[in-house]
Amino acid sequence: MFSPRFERFIATRYLWRSQGRPEGRRFVRFITYMAIGGVAIGVCALLLALAIVRGFSAEITAKIIGFGAHVQVVNLLDETVPESDVARATLSTIPDVVDVQPVIESFALLRRSEREIDGVLIRGVERMPDFFAERMVEGEERLAPEAGGPPGLVIGRQLARLLGLSVGDKVVAYSMRGAQGGMSQGLLRPRAKQYRVSGIYETSFANFDELYVFADIGTARDLFDFEPDEVTRFDVMLSDPQLADSVAARINDARDYPSHARTVFETYRQYFAWVRLQESMIPLVIGVIVIVGAFNIVGTLLMIMLEKTPEIGVLGSMGASRSMLRRLFLYLGALMGAMGVVIGEALALVLALLQQRYHLIPLPEEAYFMEAAPIALNAMDFVIVGVFALALCALAAYIPARVSSRIEPIRAIRFR
């Protein structure tokens, strides 16, 4: 009676050391290596795809949340939010809310010269959001007016390029809100305020870097003719972004119409839909590679079985049962799959680390909002993909294992 250890020993011999017939030796070895390589490439590609998709999701989510806060409390009638101090104090008492910032936001024209002028969205804030402060590439995030000089303005790198601006340059912002004059006096005269560019940020979101400009909330209130207790909206930051839906629901229950709380996932729905599409499609497409690689093992095991038919007959004549022969080839298929998984996971880890450090795969910023493919490694991905690939390899090995168990020993010994 043969022990399971003997079956594993024979499977290992068939994979590594068994010579077989000279005329087919090299070919069998070649297709064996190809089958293992197919599994390795499939596992590596799937893990890299998952890491890149997770990286995209994390990067895009962080950037979008940085632009819009976890929850925004706005007026549905496109009017200002009055009694801002009272509303801010009320919002701060809601569980899971860690910060509430008043925001004054409106469109304006930013003019450097007669020819260098562009429409922007000026956001008046008490302090620069952390997301933008961490992405300053020139100057500093100083917004408050300096003694004897104009207040500061922080702009995006894309806007700076369009208008030819650099830190220290002076610009004039024009707003039609609260414009003076009337039809009897001719054209309306816009409100104007001079600013000095104190800093430049870059987020790789070209559309946002070109549009958003940050100013002190007090100077923005003067430019847009807001009352001292009026704001455009409140930006609410939470302890966990995933709580945005529940907190928004509590805010809507606590405040009356037309006040409304909307989550960042609602405000930038199109970007999150794009991320979800990649999360769902790319692993599915790349996963086919693993399936193809696993089923390459079927052909490889059938070739090995053909080469080893006389030896299989000898084992049968010595008392090896059909179940033992079946397990022998199942072990062989599992061993090939395990080798492919180990090689593939090791290769994926090395390539992922190289991409994180050296940015080997660049991306066009205008299409992907970042300079290089991001990587977010997750240990569970390696475990799940490894188990999935091994299960497929074992399933693929069942067919040749079943065929080998039905070979009659006498005919197998005479097989040439």
Buried (B, 14 or more C-beta within 10 A) or exposed (E): EBEEEBBBBBBBBBBEEBEBEEEEEEEBBEBBEEBBBBBBBBBBBBBBBBBBBBBBBBBBBEBBBBBBBBBBBBBEEEEBBEEBEEBBEBBEEBEBBEBBBBBBBBEBBBBBEEEEBBEBEBBBBEEBBEBBBEBBEBBEBBBBBEEEEBBBBBBBBBBBEBBEBEBEBEBBBBBBEEBEEEEEEEEEEBBEBEBBBBBBBBBBBBEBBBBBBBBBBBBBBBBBBBEEBBBBBBBBBBEEBEBBEEBBEBBBEEBEEEBBBBBBBBBBEEBBEEBEEBBEEBBEEBBEBBBBBBBBBBBBBBBBBBBBBBBBBBBBEEEBEEEBBBBBBBBBBBBBBBBBBBBBBEBBBEBBEEBBEEBEBEBEBEEBBBEBBBBBBEEEBBEBBBEBBBEBBBBBBBBBBBBBBEBEBEEBBEEE
